[in-house]
């Protein structure tokens, strides 16, 4: 009788330790997802900060292209606002901004004096660098989300996750063409 009690206590202790280890692992993975999303947001903020400077720099040269500039400005405002509405809406708004910037750069090709402007060239280079950093940060975030979601959806993690309220996270989706950095040869 005493041996059975010892075995039962040992099983309970092992199960409790296993649950604690799984819980702590899920917390670590959740924190990694949160940290990697914060890195994406840092890069997106940098892009959001560059866009008004770029619009101001090209505005004088592109007097007849106000529609393009308006679309870029509106897309930036939507992207900034979408940051508080969740990853899915944020990624959709960022994809819209990427498309608007791509249109701006395509129209900029028609302005030789704009191509020679050093300020515009510098802003374009900073934006290209930022787009690359966004891509890397988004890739790291999505990898973290994949690992976290897999952990909470597979046994025994799903039992621990369900018990403690861990929920699936959304990927930061990009349109296929949004993976391409908007590049314009201004020289």
Backbone torsions as a table, in degrees:
resi	resn	phi	psi	omega
1	UNK	NA	-42.5	179.7
2	UNK	-65.4	-36.6	179.5
3	UNK	-66.4	-38.9	179.5
4	UNK	-65.6	-40.4	178.5
5	UNK	-63.4	-40.6	179.2
6	UNK	-65.2	-42.2	178.8
7	UNK	-64.0	-43.5	179.2
8	UNK	-63.3	-42.8	178.1
9	UNK	-63.3	-42.5	178.8
10	UNK	-62.1	-41.6	178.8
11	UNK	-63.8	-43.9	179.4
12	UNK	-62.7	-42.4	179.6
13	UNK	-64.5	-42.6	179.3
14	UNK	-64.2	-44.7	178.8
15	UNK	-63.4	-43.4	179.7
16	UNK	-63.8	-43.5	177.8
17	UNK	-63.6	-41.2	177.3
18	UNK	-61.2	-43.4	179.1
19	UNK	-64.2	-41.0	178.4
20	UNK	-63.1	-44.3	179.3
21	UNK	-62.9	-43.9	178.0
22	UNK	-64.2	-43.2	179.0
23	UNK	-59.6	-49.7	179.8
24	UNK	-61.6	-38.6	176.5
25	UNK	-63.2	-41.2	177.9
26	UNK	-66.0	-38.2	177.5
27	UNK	-63.3	-44.7	178.3
28	UNK	-59.6	-45.1	-179.5
29	UNK	-67.1	-39.4	177.2
30	UNK	-63.0	-41.4	178.5
31	UNK	-65.9	-36.1	176.2
32	UNK	-64.0	-41.7	176.7
33	UNK	-61.1	-46.6	-179.6
34	UNK	-62.4	-43.0	179.6
35	UNK	-65.6	-41.5	-179.1
36	UNK	-69.6	-33.0	174.3
37	UNK	-66.5	-38.3	177.3
38	UNK	-61.4	-36.7	177.7
39	UNK	-66.6	-39.4	175.8
40	UNK	-60.9	-45.5	-177.9
41	UNK	-64.2	-34.5	176.2
42	UNK	-61.8	-45.5	-179.8
43	UNK	-68.3	-38.0	178.2
44	UNK	-65.4	-38.7	177.7
45	UNK	-63.2	-40.2	177.7
46	UNK	-59.9	-44.0	178.4
47	UNK	-64.0	-44.2	179.3
48	UNK	-59.4	-36.5	179.2
49	UNK	-71.8	-30.9	-179.9
50	UNK	-75.5	-32.0	-173.6
51	UNK	-59.4	-47.7	179.5
52	UNK	-60.6	-36.6	177.7
53	UNK	-64.4	-41.1	178.8
54	UNK	-65.5	-44.5	179.0
55	UNK	-61.2	-44.0	179.5
56	UNK	-63.5	-38.0	-178.4
57	UNK	-68.8	-34.3	-176.8
58	UNK	-94.9	-12.9	-173.7
59	UNK	-56.0	-46.7	-177.8
60	UNK	-65.5	-31.5	-178.5
61	UNK	-80.3	-29.2	-172.0
62	UNK	-110.5	50.8	-176.8
63	UNK	-57.0	-33.6	-177.2
64	UNK	-89.8	2.1	-175.6
65	UNK	-112.7	36.9	-177.5
66	UNK	-60.4	-30.8	179.4
67	UNK	-60.8	-43.3	179.3
68	UNK	-64.9	-45.1	179.9
69	UNK	-63.7	-38.8	178.0
70	UNK	-64.1	-42.1	179.1
71	UNK	-63.4	-39.8	178.1
72	UNK	-64.6	-45.1	-179.3
73	UNK	-63.3	-44.0	178.8
74	UNK	-66.2	-40.9	179.4
75	UNK	-63.5	-39.2	177.2
76	UNK	-63.3	-45.3	179.6
77	UNK	-61.3	-42.0	177.4
78	UNK	-63.7	-40.3	-179.6
79	UNK	-66.0	-41.6	178.7
80	UNK	-63.0	-45.3	-178.8
81	UNK	-68.0	-33.1	-176.4
82	UNK	-69.7	-18.1	-179.1
83	UNK	-57.2	-27.4	-178.4
84	UNK	-93.5	1.2	-175.7
85	UNK	-107.6	11.7	176.1
86	UNK	105.3	162.8	-173.7
87	UNK	-64.1	-40.9	-177.1
88	UNK	-62.8	-47.9	179.3
89	UNK	-69.2	-35.6	179.4
90	UNK	-64.9	-44.3	-179.3
91	UNK	-65.9	-36.7	177.3
92	UNK	-64.5	-43.3	179.8
93	UNK	-66.8	-38.5	178.5
94	UNK	-66.8	-36.0	176.4
95	UNK	-64.4	-37.7	176.8
96	UNK	-63.9	-41.8	178.3
97	UNK	-64.6	-41.5	177.7
98	UNK	-59.3	-43.1	178.0
99	UNK	-63.9	-40.5	179.3
100	UNK	-65.7	-40.5	177.6
101	UNK	-65.9	-38.4	177.6
102	UNK	-60.8	-41.2	177.2
103	UNK	-64.7	-42.2	179.0
104	UNK	-59.4	-46.2	-179.3
105	UNK	-67.6	-33.6	177.8
106	UNK	-66.3	-42.3	178.9
107	UNK	-68.6	-34.8	-178.9
108	UNK	-61.0	-24.3	178.1
109	UNK	-59.6	-24.1	-177.0
110	UNK	-83.4	1.6	-174.8
111	UNK	-122.2	95.8	-177.7
112	UNK	-59.0	-37.7	-179.7
113	UNK	-68.9	-30.6	176.9
114	UNK	-68.6	-37.9	179.4
115	UNK	-62.4	-27.4	-177.6
116	UNK	-90.3	-8.1	-176.4
117	UNK	-72.6	119.4	-176.9
118	UNK	-65.3	-36.0	179.3
119	UNK	-62.9	-44.7	178.7
120	UNK	-65.0	-40.8	178.5
121	UNK	-61.4	-42.6	179.9
122	UNK	-65.5	-43.3	178.8
123	UNK	-64.5	-40.3	179.1
124	UNK	-63.1	-40.0	177.9
125	UNK	-65.1	-43.3	178.1
126	UNK	-63.2	-39.8	179.8
127	UNK	-67.0	-40.5	177.8
128	UNK	-62.3	-44.1	177.9
129	UNK	-61.9	-43.6	179.8
130	UNK	-63.7	-41.1	177.8
131	UNK	-60.1	-40.7	176.7
132	UNK	-63.4	-42.8	179.6
133	UNK	-66.1	-36.5	175.7
134	UNK	-62.0	-43.8	-179.4
135	UNK	-61.1	-44.5	178.9
136	UNK	-66.6	-42.5	179.8
137	UNK	-64.7	-40.6	178.5
138	UNK	-64.5	-39.8	179.0
139	UNK	-63.5	-43.5	178.3
140	UNK	-64.3	-42.6	177.8
141	UNK	-59.8	-49.1	-178.0
142	UNK	-63.4	-35.4	175.3
143	UNK	-64.7	-41.4	178.4
144	UNK	-64.7	-41.0	178.6
145	UNK	-64.2	-42.6	178.9
146	UNK	-59.0	-46.4	180.0
147	UNK	-64.1	-43.3	179.8
148	UNK	-64.6	-50.2	-178.8
149	UNK	-61.2	-39.7	177.9
150	UNK	-62.9	-39.8	-179.3
151	UNK	-65.5	-37.0	-177.5
152	UNK	-86.8	-8.1	-178.9
153	UNK	-105.4	-7.8	-179.7
154	UNK	-109.7	153.1	-179.5
155	UNK	-76.1	140.9	-0.1
156	UNK	-90.8	2.2	180.0
157	UNK	-59.2	-33.6	-178.7
158	UNK	-65.5	-31.0	178.1
159	UNK	-69.0	-46.7	-180.0
160	UNK	-66.6	-44.0	-179.0
161	UNK	-62.0	-43.6	179.1
162	UNK	-64.5	-39.1	-179.4
163	UNK	-65.7	-38.5	-174.2
164	UNK	-105.4	10.4	171.5
165	UNK	77.4	24.1	174.6
166	UNK	-74.5	131.5	-178.4
167	UNK	-121.9	157.2	-178.8
168	UNK	-61.6	143.5	178.2
169	UNK	-105.7	151.7	178.6
170	UNK	-85.3	147.6	173.2
171	UNK	-78.9	155.9	174.7
172	UNK	-90.9	95.3	-174.2
173	UNK	-78.1	142.4	174.1
174	UNK	-127.2	141.7	174.6
175	UNK	-64.8	148.7	-178.5
176	UNK	-51.9	-43.0	179.9
177	UNK	-74.7	-14.9	178.5
178	UNK	-73.7	-16.6	176.8
179	UNK	-71.4	-18.0	178.2
180	UNK	-85.8	129.6	-179.7
181	UNK	-71.8	131.7	177.5
182	UNK	-66.2	116.7	-177.7
183	UNK	-123.6	137.7	175.3
184	UNK	-136.2	133.8	179.1
185	UNK	-85.6	94.7	-176.6
186	UNK	-89.6	1.9	-177.8
187	UNK	-98.3	NA	NA
